[in-house]
Amino acid sequence: MTASSALRMAFLRLTKKHQTLTTLRRGETMQSIIRVRTTAFALFCLGAFAAVAQVRNQDAIRWYNTGVSEKDPQKAIAAYEKALALDSTFTEALFAIGYAYNNQKDFARAQGYLRRASRIESGKSKGDLKAKILFELSNSHFGAGDLNASAEALRQAKVSASDDKLKTNIVFKLARVLCQQNLFQEALYELRERRQHDSKNKDSFDNFISLVENEIAAAQTRVAENTAANPEAAPPLQPQLSDSQTTLTQAGAPSVSQPVKTAEQAIEDLYLQALGYETANNLEMSAATYENLLQQSPNYKDARMRLQTVQRRLIEKQIALEAEQKYTEGLAALRVSDWLGAIASFEKTLELKPDFSEARQRLQESQKRLDQENTDEILARYYTEGLSAMRRGDLGRCLVAFEKVRKLDPNYREVAALLAQVESEIQSQRLSAIPQAVPRTASPVVDSLYYAALKFLQQNDWKRAVVTLEKLRILSPDNSEVARLLAQARMNLSFASAEMASVDVSNDTRKILTTAGAVLAAIVLPFLFIFIFSPSVRARLHLLMGDFPGASRIYERMLTQKPTRVELYPALANIYLLSGRRDENAMKVYKTVLQLDLPFQNREQINAVFTQHYLSNGRSDNDTIKALESAIQIELNRKSARRDS
């Protein structure tokens, strides 16, 4: 084995040992690191998205935005592919999908997309996006084991980068790759050259340079010893480059067999590596390396203090990322004239980062736009939005909406009472140290009642079906299927109760009854035919057969002929509910039942359907508001009844 091969093998063993120890000891810390890196990548992509939003295909942008916000990697990749199908030159989407494939260790696909992105950006002499693409391409080559291609991509990235911090990160990564190739002299040159332009990270550069110089000196010493022992087998030494040299030698660094390092040297290497990560702003890897070091040597130099500093910077970084995310949400709300959403997002941004001047300016702009709108429209709009948020359980959004209404008009409708209710709910949630103990019904009981109800329905035993479904509704109040079956059973029960009871006649009186029946049939039969062919009876027959459309058409014709017959509206509304209709004609019937306060068993369900329909269409008229208030009141009464029970 040659000296060069021995040094390469020793370096690879040390690197592999460090990576193994780091992986074993990071545990759950690395999961949070991955989440932070993913969030950082998403924010970078959002920034790139804002820069190209005005010139890209709008559908491609929407798919790209979907991929950035998607947490599932496979779904994100699918979204990026759809964006690229619409716009094959979408550089940001190419970079994003390459980054995603790198995270999944699919380096071949990652290289394909990143090369396409690099070719599109090749017309630009410089640019941080181009540098980041090349940096990620280098990671892909590195993961695939092609160190030469990785180093070449980093050299191109260094030339393209204009941001000083990015350029420093590239140089540190390039130096590490060169060291793994045993090109210590070239690594030393890159570090010294960058050190002259980055005085802020002077100490980190000095530590890294010192480590490389020690490796070179040790290699030279061992080569000299081997030369004395065996002059013919010793490789020539590579001359060391000075700071003033402007060209790099491509010859390999001297490589000899390297003895196993002492424990102290290994710890020193870990310390220097952690410093390098810290300088390159790779805080996650720096923290993991410091933790690994402190497990082996708890009091080594200032490692513990540096770990605390890195952890504090990580927290600050996470807060900054969250602030950026809220700021981006505020900008999106501002673009669609959602002043309330924009104000809420910008206020949250300033809570996280009070010195965020751009967020403060945007907040003032949103408040100014809000003040310019018509007061009555604002009141109706945000009052409706607050009611809707309250129904969804979104207490934060509900509180913001009601606060805006109260500032404009404290006496508007029921805003004061509802606001007090919301504040009480929020306070209860904050003070609660553990979740409330809500008794849950065992699922076997619910299943048993459900199957029993289905059995009674099949047997046309409407009364027992209604009783069973009422119990089931108490246990599962939000189950729409139970509500539908209960409404159907109630209607069939009302029809069955109107039918005459059958009489079981004895054999002795059968002949008398037969004769009497014949006489009565001759008299009653004409009237019976008239009764059977009446619209109401035909409608009920359709209902008994489950033909809801046929029954609704009969009632609609009756109302068309005689619109003043208001007693027909509840029956028609019930049929619409059973058939699940949500069209405009059905909404008009529901609205009539609510406005005229007609007797109706399923009023709560009509309220919910009516409110959801108009909210989804952006309506905020008085009828919608009244329906929302009614639904909220029913919900509050239900909660109160549960607490009392």
DARA-V600288 format. One record per residue. N is the residue number from 1. PSI is psi in degrees with one decimal (NA if undefined). OMEGA is omega in whole degrees, -180 to 180 (NA if undefined). D_FIRST is the distance of its C-alpha to the first C-alpha in Angstrom with 1 decimal. Layout:
N_PSI_OMEGA_D_FIRST, N_PSI_OMEGA_D_FIRST
This chain:
1_132.4_-180_0.0, 2_165.0_179_3.8, 3_-38.1_-180_6.7, 4_-43.4_-180_8.3, 5_-37.8_-180_6.4, 6_-43.0_180_6.6, 7_-38.7_179_10.2, 8_-43.9_-180_11.0, 9_-39.5_179_10.4, 10_-42.6_180_12.4, 11_-42.0_180_15.1, 12_-38.1_178_15.5, 13_-41.7_179_16.0, 14_-43.0_180_18.5, 15_-44.4_-179_20.3, 16_-39.1_179_20.6, 17_-44.5_179_21.9, 18_-42.6_-179_24.4, 19_-38.6_180_25.6, 20_-46.5_179_26.1, 21_-42.6_-179_28.1, 22_-42.9_-179_30.1, 23_-41.6_-178_30.9, 24_-31.9_-172_32.1, 25_-10.7_-177_34.3, 26_-39.0_177_35.9, 27_-130.0_-177_38.1, 28_-18.6_-180_41.3, 29_-38.2_-177_40.5, 30_-29.4_177_38.3, 31_-44.1_178_41.1, 32_-33.4_178_43.3, 33_-43.4_-180_40.6, 34_-40.5_179_40.4, 35_-41.5_-180_44.2, 36_-42.8_180_44.3, 37_-37.7_179_41.7, 38_-41.2_178_43.6, 39_-40.6_179_46.9, 40_-41.3_178_45.4, 41_-40.7_180_44.3, 42_-40.3_180_47.8, 43_-38.8_176_49.4, 44_-42.7_-180_47.3, 45_-37.0_177_48.3, 46_-38.4_178_51.9, 47_-43.0_177_51.8, 48_-36.5_179_50.5, 49_-39.9_-180_53.1, 50_-31.6_-177_55.9, 51_-24.8_-176_54.8, 52_2.5_-173_55.1, 53_-26.0_-174_57.9, 54_-14.6_-174_60.5, 55_-7.8_-177_59.0, 56_161.5_171_57.3, 57_128.2_-173_58.9, 58_-37.6_177_60.6, 59_-38.0_177_59.6, 60_-40.1_179_56.0, 61_-41.0_-180_56.2, 62_-41.0_178_57.7, 63_-38.7_178_55.0, 64_-44.5_179_52.4, 65_-37.1_177_54.2, 66_-42.3_179_54.3, 67_-38.5_-180_50.5, 68_-40.3_-177_50.0, 69_-7.6_-178_52.3, 70_130.9_-179_51.1, 71_-27.3_179_49.0, 72_118.9_-176_47.9, 73_-39.7_-178_44.8, 74_-42.1_178_45.9, 75_-36.6_178_49.4, 76_-43.7_179_48.2, 77_-41.1_179_46.0, 78_-39.1_179_49.0, 79_-41.8_178_51.2, 80_-38.7_180_48.8, 81_-37.5_177_48.7, 82_-36.9_177_52.5, 83_-40.9_-179_52.6, 84_-28.3_176_50.3, 85_-30.2_178_52.5, 86_-29.7_-178_55.4, 87_96.4_-174_53.5, 88_-12.7_180_50.3, 89_17.8_-178_49.7, 90_91.9_-173_49.9, 91_-43.7_-177_46.9, 92_-37.6_178_47.2, 93_-38.5_176_47.3, 94_-43.1_178_44.2, 95_-42.3_-177_42.3, 96_-42.8_-179_43.7, 97_-33.1_174_42.7, 98_-41.6_177_39.2, 99_-42.1_-179_39.0, 100_-42.4_179_40.4, 101_-33.2_175_37.9, 102_-43.3_180_35.0, 103_-28.6_179_36.4, 104_7.0_179_36.5, 105_18.7_176_32.8, 106_76.6_-169_34.1, 107_-28.9_-179_32.0, 108_-48.1_178_32.8, 109_-39.9_180_36.5, 110_-43.3_-180_36.1, 111_-38.3_180_34.4, 112_-47.8_-179_37.3, 113_-40.1_-178_40.0, 114_-33.9_176_38.3, 115_-39.9_177_37.7, 116_-44.2_179_41.4, 117_-39.4_-180_42.4, 118_-38.4_179_40.2, 119_-38.3_179_41.9, 120_-37.3_-179_45.3, 121_-2.5_-174_44.6, 122_-21.9_179_43.0, 123_-16.1_-180_46.4, 124_131.2_-179_46.4, 125_-38.5_180_44.9, 126_164.6_178_44.3, 127_135.1_-178_45.0, 128_-32.0_177_43.6, 129_-43.4_177_44.0, 130_-42.3_180_41.8, 131_-40.2_180_39.2, 132_-37.2_176_39.3, 133_-45.9_180_38.8, 134_-36.2_178_35.7, 135_-43.9_179_34.4, 136_-34.4_175_35.0, 137_-37.9_176_33.4, 138_-42.1_177_30.2, 139_-37.8_179_30.3, 140_-45.7_177_30.6, 141_-40.1_-180_27.6, 142_-44.0_178_25.6, 143_-31.7_179_26.8, 144_-4.7_178_25.8, 145_9.2_180_22.2, 146_87.1_-175_22.8, 147_-34.4_-180_21.8, 148_-46.7_179_22.6, 149_-36.0_178_26.1, 150_-45.2_180_26.6, 151_-39.5_-179_26.0, 152_-41.0_178_28.3, 153_-37.5_178_31.0, 154_-36.8_177_30.9, 155_-42.8_178_31.4, 156_-38.5_179_34.4, 157_-38.5_179_35.7, 158_-39.6_180_35.6, 159_-36.9_-176_37.7, 160_-28.8_-173_40.2, 161_140.4_176_40.7, 162_-24.6_179_43.8, 163_129.5_-176_44.0, 164_-42.6_-179_42.4, 165_-43.0_178_41.3, 166_-41.4_-179_39.7, 167_-39.5_178_37.9, 168_-43.3_178_36.5, 169_-40.7_-180_35.2, 170_-42.9_-179_33.5, 171_-42.3_178_31.8, 172_-43.4_179_30.5, 173_-41.0_179_29.1, 174_-42.2_180_27.6, 175_-39.8_179_25.9, 176_-40.5_179_24.4, 177_-42.0_180_23.0, 178_-38.6_178_21.6, 179_-37.7_178_19.9, 180_-22.7_175_18.2, 181_2.2_-175_17.0, 182_20.5_176_15.8, 183_64.6_-175_18.8, 184_-36.9_-178_20.2, 185_-43.2_179_22.4, 186_-39.7_177_24.1, 187_-41.9_179_24.6, 188_-41.7_179_26.1, 189_-45.0_-179_28.4, 190_-43.0_-179_29.7, 191_-45.4_-179_30.5, 192_-40.5_-179_32.3, 193_-43.3_-179_34.2, 194_-30.6_180_35.5, 195_-32.7_-180_36.3, 196_-23.6_-177_38.9, 197_-2.8_-178_40.7, 198_85.0_-178_40.6, 199_-20.2_-178_42.2, 200_-32.4_-177_42.9, 201_32.4_-176_39.2, 202_-44.5_-177_38.5, 203_-41.5_-180_37.3, 204_-40.3_177_34.9, 205_-42.3_-179_33.4, 206_-41.5_180_33.2, 207_-44.0_-180_31.3, 208_-44.2_179_28.8, 209_-41.6_179_28.4, 210_-40.7_179_28.1, 211_-44.4_-179_25.2, 212_-42.2_180_23.3, 213_-39.6_178_24.2, 214_-40.2_178_23.0, 215_-41.8_-180_19.5, 216_-44.4_-179_19.5, 217_-42.8_180_20.9, 218_-39.8_179_18.5, 219_-40.8_180_15.5, 220_-39.2_179_17.5, 221_-45.1_-179_18.2, 222_-36.1_178_14.7, 223_-40.7_179_13.8, 224_-41.0_179_17.0, 225_-42.1_179_16.2, 226_-33.7_179_12.9, 227_-41.1_179_15.0, 228_-36.2_-178_17.7, 229_-36.6_-176_15.6, 230_84.2_-174_13.7, 231_-32.5_-175_15.5, 232_-26.3_-175_14.1, 233_-10.0_-174_10.4, 234_134.3_176_11.5, 235_153.9_178_12.1, 236_148.1_179_15.8, 237_148.0_175_17.3, 238_128.1_179_19.2, 239_143.6_-180_22.8, 240_137.1_-179_24.4, 241_147.7_176_27.3, 242_169.7_-179_30.7, 243_-29.9_-173_33.3, 244_-9.4_-177_35.4, 245_141.9_-177_32.8, 246_-2.8_177_33.8, 247_151.2_-177_31.0, 248_139.3_173_27.5, 249_141.7_-178_24.4, 250_3.3_179_22.3, 251_153.5_-179_19.1, 252_154.2_177_16.3, 253_155.5_179_16.2, 254_135.3_-177_14.0, 255_124.7_178_10.9, 256_172.0_178_9.2, 257_128.2_-175_8.5, 258_124.5_179_11.9, 259_161.4_179_14.0, 260_130.4_-177_16.5, 261_152.5_175_19.5, 262_165.1_179_22.8, 263_-36.4_-180_25.6, 264_-39.6_179_27.4, 265_-38.6_179_24.6, 266_-40.3_179_24.2, 267_-39.3_178_28.0, 268_-39.0_178_28.0, 269_-42.1_177_25.6, 270_-42.4_-180_28.0, 271_-46.6_-180_30.9, 272_-36.2_179_29.5, 273_-41.4_177_28.7, 274_-39.9_176_32.2, 275_-41.8_179_33.6, 276_-43.7_177_31.9, 277_-41.5_-179_33.4, 278_-42.2_179_36.7, 279_-38.5_180_36.7, 280_4.2_179_35.9, 281_20.9_173_38.8, 282_75.0_-169_36.7, 283_-33.3_-179_38.8, 284_-49.3_179_38.0, 285_-34.8_178_34.3, 286_-46.2_180_35.1, 287_-43.1_180_37.5, 288_-38.8_-180_35.1, 289_-41.9_176_32.4, 290_-41.8_179_35.0, 291_-41.5_177_36.3, 292_-43.6_180_32.8, 293_-45.4_-176_32.4, 294_-24.5_175_36.0, 295_-29.0_179_35.4, 296_-34.3_-179_32.7, 297_91.6_-171_34.6, 298_-24.9_-175_38.3, 299_29.7_-175_39.3, 300_117.2_177_36.3, 301_-131.8_-179_37.7, 302_28.9_-175_39.9, 303_-40.1_-178_37.9, 304_-42.8_179_41.0, 305_-40.0_179_43.3, 306_-37.0_177_40.9, 307_-43.5_178_40.6, 308_-39.2_178_44.4, 309_-43.9_180_44.6, 310_-41.8_179_42.2, 311_-39.2_177_44.2, 312_-40.5_178_47.4, 313_-33.7_177_46.0, 314_-42.8_178_45.0, 315_-44.6_178_48.6, 316_-37.3_179_49.9, 317_-41.5_179_47.7, 318_-40.6_178_49.0, 319_-41.8_179_52.5, 320_-39.2_178_52.0, 321_-41.7_178_50.7, 322_-39.1_178_53.7, 323_-42.0_178_56.0, 324_-38.9_-180_54.5, 325_-44.7_178_55.0, 326_-37.2_178_58.6, 327_-41.2_178_59.2, 328_-40.9_177_58.0, 329_-39.1_178_60.3, 330_-40.9_178_63.1, 331_-40.3_179_62.6, 332_-41.8_178_62.7, 333_-35.5_180_65.9, 334_-36.7_-178_67.3, 335_-29.7_-179_66.8, 336_16.0_177_68.9, 337_27.1_174_71.6, 338_80.2_-173_70.8, 339_-39.4_-179_71.9, 340_-46.1_178_71.9, 341_-39.1_179_68.3, 342_-44.8_-180_67.2, 343_-44.6_-180_69.0, 344_-42.2_-179_67.5, 345_-43.6_-179_63.9, 346_-36.0_177_64.4, 347_-40.7_178_66.0, 348_-37.4_178_63.1, 349_-44.5_-178_60.7, 350_-27.5_174_62.7, 351_-41.0_-180_62.6, 352_-36.3_-175_58.8, 353_86.2_-174_58.5, 354_-24.0_-178_61.8, 355_16.3_179_60.6, 356_90.1_-173_59.9, 357_-38.0_-179_62.5, 358_-38.6_178_62.1, 359_-38.1_178_62.8, 360_-40.7_178_65.9, 361_-42.2_179_67.1, 362_-36.0_178_66.6, 363_-45.3_178_68.4, 364_-39.0_178_71.4, 365_-42.9_180_71.4, 366_-42.6_179_71.5, 367_-36.8_178_74.3, 368_-43.4_178_76.2, 369_-38.7_180_75.9, 370_-41.7_-179_77.0, 371_-23.9_-178_80.1, 372_-18.2_-179_81.1, 373_159.6_178_81.5, 374_132.6_-175_84.8, 375_-44.2_-178_85.5, 376_-41.7_179_87.0, 377_-38.3_179_84.2, 378_-45.7_-179_81.6, 379_-49.3_-179_83.4, 380_-40.7_-176_83.7, 381_-48.9_-175_80.1, 382_-26.3_174_78.4, 383_-44.0_177_80.9, 384_-42.0_180_80.0, 385_-37.8_177_76.3, 386_-42.0_178_76.7, 387_-42.5_179_78.5, 388_-44.0_179_75.9, 389_-34.8_179_73.1, 390_-39.0_178_75.1, 391_-36.0_179_75.4, 392_-14.3_-176_71.6, 393_11.1_179_71.0, 394_80.7_-173_69.3, 395_-31.9_179_71.1, 396_-50.2_179_69.1, 397_-38.1_179_70.2, 398_-43.0_-180_73.6, 399_-43.6_179_74.1, 400_-44.5_-178_73.2, 401_-46.7_-178_75.6, 402_-32.4_176_78.5, 403_-41.6_178_78.0, 404_-40.4_179_78.4, 405_-43.4_-178_81.5, 406_-35.8_178_83.0, 407_-37.4_-179_82.4, 408_-40.9_-178_84.3, 409_98.6_-177_87.0, 410_-22.0_-176_87.1, 411_13.6_-177_89.9, 412_116.7_178_88.3, 413_-127.9_-177_88.9, 414_29.0_-173_87.2, 415_-35.6_-178_84.3, 416_-46.6_-179_85.2, 417_-42.6_-180_85.3, 418_-38.0_179_82.2, 419_-41.0_177_80.3, 420_-39.4_179_81.3, 421_-44.0_-179_80.2, 422_-44.4_179_76.7, 423_-38.6_178_76.3, 424_-41.7_179_77.3, 425_-44.4_-180_74.8, 426_-42.5_180_72.0, 427_-39.0_179_73.1, 428_-39.4_179_73.1, 429_-38.3_-179_69.5, 430_-38.6_-176_68.3, 431_-19.0_-177_70.1, 432_118.2_-180_69.1, 433_-29.2_178_66.2, 434_156.1_179_65.7, 435_148.2_-180_66.7, 436_143.2_180_70.3, 437_97.5_180_70.8, 438_116.2_-179_72.1, 439_127.8_-180_73.2, 440_136.8_178_71.5, 441_133.1_179_73.3, 442_135.8_-177_71.4, 443_-32.7_177_70.4, 444_-35.8_179_72.0, 445_-45.9_179_75.4, 446_-44.7_180_75.0, 447_-41.4_-179_73.8, 448_-45.2_179_76.8, 449_-38.1_-178_79.3, 450_-46.1_-180_77.9, 451_-33.4_176_78.1, 452_-41.1_179_81.6, 453_-42.3_178_82.7, 454_-38.4_179_81.5, 455_-43.5_179_83.4, 456_-37.6_179_86.6, 457_-40.8_179_86.2, 458_-31.4_179_85.9, 459_2.6_-177_89.0, 460_26.8_176_90.9, 461_78.8_-170_91.5, 462_-37.4_-176_91.4, 463_-48.6_180_92.7, 464_-32.0_177_90.1, 465_-42.9_179_87.4, 466_-44.5_-179_88.5, 467_-44.9_-179_88.5, 468_-42.4_-179_85.0, 469_-31.7_176_83.6, 470_-42.5_176_85.2, 471_-43.5_-179_83.3, 472_-34.4_180_80.1, 473_-33.9_177_80.7, 474_-39.1_-179_81.0, 475_-31.6_-180_77.7, 476_75.8_-174_76.0, 477_-20.3_-176_77.9, 478_9.3_-178_75.4, 479_110.6_-177_75.2, 480_-31.5_180_76.8, 481_-40.3_177_77.0, 482_-42.6_179_79.2, 483_-39.4_-180_81.4, 484_-46.5_180_81.9, 485_-36.9_179_82.8, 486_-41.8_178_85.2, 487_-40.2_179_87.0, 488_-42.8_-180_87.4, 489_-40.1_178_88.7, 490_-42.8_-179_91.2, 491_-45.1_180_92.6, 492_-34.2_178_93.0, 493_-39.7_179_94.6, 494_-36.2_177_97.1, 495_-41.5_-177_98.0, 496_-35.1_-179_98.4, 497_-23.0_-180_100.7, 498_-16.0_-180_103.0, 499_150.4_179_103.6, 500_143.6_179_106.6, 501_138.5_179_106.1, 502_148.5_-177_106.8, 503_128.1_180_109.7, 504_109.8_-177_109.7, 505_153.4_179_113.1, 506_166.7_-179_114.7, 507_-29.3_-177_116.0, 508_-32.4_-175_119.6, 509_3.4_-175_119.5, 510_-40.7_-178_117.2, 511_-40.9_-180_120.2, 512_-44.8_-179_121.8, 513_-33.6_179_118.7, 514_-43.8_179_118.1, 515_-45.2_-180_121.6, 516_-36.0_179_121.3, 517_-38.2_179_117.9, 518_-41.6_179_119.4, 519_-45.8_-179_122.1, 520_-34.8_180_119.8, 521_-39.7_179_117.4, 522_-31.0_-178_120.2, 523_-42.3_-170_120.9, 524_-23.6_-172_117.3, 525_-44.7_178_115.3, 526_-41.6_179_116.2, 527_-32.9_-179_115.2, 528_-40.5_177_112.0, 529_-41.5_179_110.9, 530_-40.5_-178_111.4, 531_-41.3_-178_109.4, 532_-37.8_-177_106.5, 533_12.4_174_106.2, 534_147.9_-176_106.1, 535_-40.0_-177_102.8, 536_-43.1_-180_102.0, 537_-41.9_179_102.2, 538_-40.0_179_100.1, 539_-41.1_179_97.5, 540_-36.9_177_97.3, 541_-41.7_177_97.0, 542_-41.2_-180_94.0, 543_-42.4_180_92.4, 544_-31.0_178_93.1, 545_-1.1_-180_91.3, 546_14.6_-180_88.4, 547_80.1_-178_89.3, 548_-41.7_179_88.6, 549_-39.9_179_88.8, 550_-42.5_179_92.2, 551_-40.7_-179_93.6, 552_-35.1_179_92.4, 553_-37.4_179_94.0, 554_-47.1_180_97.4, 555_-36.4_179_97.3, 556_-40.0_177_96.2, 557_-38.7_179_99.2, 558_-40.6_179_101.5, 559_-31.4_177_100.3, 560_-39.0_179_100.7, 561_-38.6_-178_104.3, 562_83.9_-177_105.0, 563_-18.2_-176_102.6, 564_-4.9_-179_104.7, 565_79.2_-175_103.9, 566_-19.7_-179_101.4, 567_-13.3_179_101.4, 568_-20.3_-175_99.3, 569_-45.0_179_96.4, 570_-42.0_180_95.0, 571_-43.7_180_95.0, 572_-39.4_178_93.2, 573_-39.3_179_90.7, 574_-40.0_178_89.9, 575_-41.7_179_89.4, 576_-40.8_179_87.0, 577_-44.3_-179_85.0, 578_-35.5_-179_84.8, 579_-1.8_176_83.6, 580_30.3_-178_81.1, 581_137.3_179_82.7, 582_18.1_-178_81.5, 583_177.5_-175_83.1, 584_-38.5_178_85.7, 585_-42.9_178_88.7, 586_-40.1_179_87.4, 587_-36.6_178_86.7, 588_-40.6_179_90.3, 589_-44.8_178_91.6, 590_-42.1_-178_89.4, 591_-39.8_179_90.6, 592_-43.5_179_94.2, 593_-41.9_-179_93.9, 594_-42.4_-177_92.3, 595_-42.7_-178_94.8, 596_-2.7_179_97.9, 597_46.4_-179_96.6, 598_148.5_-180_97.5, 599_127.4_-176_97.1, 600_130.4_-175_93.7, 601_-37.1_-175_91.7, 602_42.6_-178_88.2, 603_-37.1_-179_88.8, 604_-40.6_-180_85.5, 605_-38.0_177_83.6, 606_-42.6_178_85.6, 607_-47.2_-177_84.8, 608_-44.4_-179_81.0, 609_-45.3_-178_81.1, 610_-44.6_-178_83.3, 611_-46.5_-178_81.3, 612_-37.7_-179_77.9, 613_-48.5_-176_79.2, 614_-29.4_176_80.6, 615_-38.6_179_77.7, 616_-22.4_178_75.3, 617_7.9_176_77.5, 618_19.4_-180_77.6, 619_143.1_178_81.3, 620_43.6_179_82.7, 621_-179.2_-175_86.5, 622_-37.6_-179_88.9, 623_-42.8_179_88.7, 624_-42.8_180_85.0, 625_-42.9_179_85.2, 626_-41.4_179_87.9, 627_-40.1_177_85.9, 628_-44.9_179_82.9, 629_-40.5_179_85.1, 630_-42.8_180_86.5, 631_-41.5_178_83.1, 632_-42.3_-179_81.9, 633_-41.2_178_85.1, 634_-42.5_180_84.6, 635_-42.0_179_81.0, 636_-40.9_178_82.1, 637_-39.0_180_84.9, 638_-44.1_178_82.5, 639_-41.1_180_80.1, 640_-41.3_180_83.2, 641_-37.3_178_84.4, 642_-42.4_179_81.0, 643_-38.9_-180_80.9, 644_-35.8_-180_84.5, 645_NA_NA_83.7
